[in-house]
Amino acid sequence: MIVCSRKQEVMGLISDSIKLNKTIGLVPTMGSLHEGHLSLISEALANNDIIWVTIFVNPTQFNNSDDLKNYPKNFKEDLNFIKKISNNINVFHPNEMEIYDGKPLLKVYDFNSLDLELEGKYRASHFNGVATVVSKLLNLFKPTNAYFGEKDYQQTQIINRLINIEKIEVNLIICPTKRDKNGLALSSRNKLLSKKNKKKSSIIYESLIYLKKYFQNKPVPLIINEVKTKINSFQDFQIEYLEIVNNKSLQLESNYDKNKVYRAFICVSVKGVRLIDNILLN
């Protein structure tokens, strides 16, 4: 295992790997690692010669200073987590100054309104922040494959657009969402939930399953209203958004065409902790 905090170190190591025709797998994370990250890392280990995991809490993708402040961080635990998986995993753990060469600056992209849907409606400039740091990491590591989770499906589509815009040569690998025993999508933010609310959060995935079951058999406004009413009846639970959208454009449609593919997206605030999830409906 190699642990680096400077880009210059990484550039030298990557240069050596490329000269040796080694395939490089990149798993970008914000730390506070869990079994969902394990699945990404395991996929990378199985299909690449060299593995890099990055751990960096990116300030430019947070539109709420309290959210950034409260985001769980423990690099020592993250390092031990990775060591238990394999000693053949390298780690890049930079600070803000190193990533942004001084002051964090946001690059603004034209994502053709993809960044304005769903999460984008509630987190201004979030996806420009994501794209800014992912662009820096992809250009630094020049990976063969980059791994992201389906839980953040909208983010994966933004990154796909970014790759096309900047003409970056990389395979974007989207791995299935990993879930807790109660169905809750694994997330670093889950650590901020009380045991009681974590248990109750099973309602989120149960609701998505309900939408999938009745999407083609009941009126969409009806089933969405049923889900909203039930979740909002839980103490400390408040739906931020629940939408069924075109799987490609992520936009709402006035009529649902059986020949098109749709996905349901949900965000629930549980005592201030935002939990997102999604499911393919057809």
Secondary structure, 3 states (H helix, E strand, C coil): CCEECCHHHHHHHHHHHHHCCCCEEEEEECCCCCHHHHHHHHHHHHHCCEEEEEECCCHHHCCCHHHHHHCCCCHHHHHHHHHHHCCCEEEECCCHHHHHCCCCCCCCCCCCCHHHCCHHHHCCCHHHHHHHHHHHHHHHHCCCEEEEEHHHHHHHHHHHHHHHHHCCCCEEEEECCCECCCCCECCHHHHHCCHHHHHHCHHHHHHHHHHHHHCCCCCHHHHHHHHHHHHHCCCCEEEEEEEEEECCCCCCCCCCCCCCCEEEEEEEEECCEEEEEEEECC
